[in-house]
Amino acid sequence: MRPPLPPFTEETATEKVRKAEDGWNSREPESVSLAYTVDTVWRNRNQFVRGRPEVVRFLTIKWQTELNYRLIKELFAWKQNRIAVRYAYEWQMDDGQWMRSYGNENWVFDDAGLMKYRYASINDLIIREEDRLFHWPLGRRPDDHPGLTELGL
């Protein structure tokens, strides 16, 4: 079981989104993969990921190449066992160039609260270091750090 469980309310969907954000900000592929079903199916940009072992491989490569990764997710909509989120994350390329990636995800959960399907659409924007908005030590976003809406994103 991975609470909160469906069917979601606004409160439990918001909690689920924050837990997902916290997990991804940990940048721990093995731990993050446990939020997904063993046979999870993802579409991430132009990549198709199937099953936890591929999730671990995908996330390991992601966080080896997207340096100084910081993510904010925000609930967009929910119904029964589905959640839609919008998000942005800032990261640095190995040459020092900063990027901000914007995206939307649609999630479908099983009865145990594990994500069965994850469909992500993402766009990247080159930003200058002085235009960064996500300023916290690597790891969990502090509770008092503004979210996407407050940052005008």
Disulfide bonds with the S-S distance in Angstrom:
none
